[in-house]
């Protein structure tokens, strides 16, 4: 796991981890408080915002990684297909993490909607 974290880049992976922790904190707070329907709807909306933010930051991390990789490829004379495939694989790590955060949001949202 740490290997994927470091390959994905500490900046974006760190931001995504903070987003994931925020998502989980809002979810746990919503379950512990068990407020009225209005507060549950507000929690679901907050979870939606945080989940979407995770997805968008993951995609942004991938696009910045691809831009950097293509800049290096453009500057080099020749590039083997293996190195290119490895660079493209690494650029997908932040997107996968962002999608994982979004899936966790969907699951948390389903649980909160059942509580209502």
Secondary structure, DSSP 8 states (H G I E B T S, - for coil): -HHHHHHT-HHHHHHHHHHHHHHHHHHHHHHHH---HHHHHHHHHHHHHHHHHHHHHHHHHHHHHHHHHHHHHHHSS---HHHHHHHHHHHTHHHHHHHHHHHHHHHHHHHHHHH-
